[in-house]
Amino acid sequence: MTRLSLATARPLLFTAALSCASCASIDITRDTQTSGRFESTGAAFTILSIDLPKPALNIARDNAADARLTNMQVTDIVRRPDLGSWDWLLDILGVRFVRIEGTWGFTGAEAGNGQAGQ
């Protein structure tokens, strides 16, 4: 049985930390046959103002875009934690979470009265 040296263990620990740095999920519900709602979440680890692997808002938006839903409209964005003017503390070391909610598809109300050419 061989033991890992400190020089070998550091890169392995750094790689493990980076691979666990973000998390994303999406929940899609259908209201009609062609429309519904979605909720996408993202989390990112921040160290010295660098978001790993990228900002939590971008993770949540990319996650929603990967679902390839038509006519996506974002209705609400919630960022946590939000410390107001003390938010710079999270830029030193912290974890940020974002939830994006919205609608997708066509309900039929978008077409107006449905009479073409008038």
C-alpha positions in Angstrom: 0.0 0.0 0.0 1.4 3.3 -1.0 0.8 6.6 0.7 0.0 9.8 -1.2 2.6 12.5 -0.8 1.5 16.1 -0.1 2.6 17.2 -3.5 0.3 14.6 -5.1 -2.6 15.2 -2.7 -2.9 18.9 -3.2 -3.8 18.7 -6.9 -6.3 15.9 -6.2 -8.0 17.9 -3.4 -8.1 21.1 -5.7 -9.7 19.1 -8.5 -12.2 17.6 -6.1 -13.1 21.0 -4.8 -13.6 22.5 -8.2 -15.7 19.6 -9.4 -18.1 20.1 -6.4 -18.2 23.9 -6.9 -21.4 24.2 -8.8 -24.8 22.6 -8.7 -27.9 23.1 -10.9 -31.4 21.7 -11.2 -34.6 22.5 -13.2 -38.2 21.7 -12.5 -40.6 22.0 -15.4 -44.4 21.9 -15.0 -47.0 21.8 -17.8 -50.2 24.0 -17.5 -51.6 23.3 -20.9 -50.5 21.0 -23.7 -48.3 23.7 -25.1 -47.3 25.8 -22.1 -46.2 25.7 -18.5 -43.8 27.0 -15.9 -40.2 26.3 -15.0 -37.9 26.9 -12.0 -34.1 26.6 -12.6 -31.6 26.9 -9.8 -27.8 27.3 -9.8 -25.1 27.5 -7.2 -21.4 28.6 -7.4 -18.4 28.8 -5.1 -16.7 32.3 -4.9 -13.2 32.9 -3.9 -11.4 36.2 -4.3 -14.2 37.5 -6.6 -13.8 34.6 -8.9 -17.0 32.5 -9.4 -16.2 28.8 -9.9 -17.0 27.4 -12.4 -19.0 30.5 -13.5 -21.5 32.9 -11.8 -24.6 31.2 -10.3 -26.9 33.3 -12.4 -25.2 32.0 -15.6 -25.4 28.4 -14.3 -29.2 28.8 -13.7 -29.8 30.5 -17.1 -27.7 27.9 -19.0 -29.6 25.1 -17.2 -32.9 26.6 -18.3 -31.7 27.2 -21.9 -30.5 23.5 -22.1 -34.1 22.4 -21.6 -34.9 24.0 -25.1 -38.3 25.1 -24.2 -40.0 27.5 -26.7 -40.9 31.1 -25.8 -39.2 31.1 -22.4 -40.0 34.2 -20.3 -38.2 34.8 -17.0 -40.6 36.3 -14.4 -38.5 36.2 -11.2 -34.9 36.0 -10.2 -33.9 35.4 -6.5 -30.3 35.6 -5.4 -29.2 34.3 -2.0 -27.5 35.3 0.2 -28.1 39.0 -0.4 -26.2 41.1 2.2 -26.9 44.4 0.6 -24.0 46.8 1.0 -22.1 44.0 2.8 -22.2 41.7 -0.2 -18.5 42.3 -0.9 -17.8 39.9 2.0 -19.2 37.1 -0.2 -16.6 38.0 -2.9 -13.8 37.0 -0.5 -15.2 33.5 0.1 -18.7 32.3 -0.2 -21.4 30.3 -2.0 -24.1 32.0 -4.0 -27.5 30.5 -5.0 -29.8 31.7 -7.7 -33.4 30.7 -8.5 -35.0 31.7 -11.8 -38.7 31.2 -12.4 -40.7 31.8 -15.5 -43.1 30.6 -18.2 -42.6 28.7 -21.4 -44.7 27.9 -24.5 -47.8 29.4 -26.0 -51.2 29.5 -24.2 -53.2 30.7 -27.3 -53.7 34.2 -25.8 -50.6 35.4 -27.7 -52.3 35.0 -31.1 -55.0 37.6 -30.4 -58.4 36.8 -31.9 -57.0 34.2 -34.4 -58.2 35.9 -37.6 -55.4 36.1 -40.1 -55.0 38.9 -42.6 -57.1 41.5 -40.8 
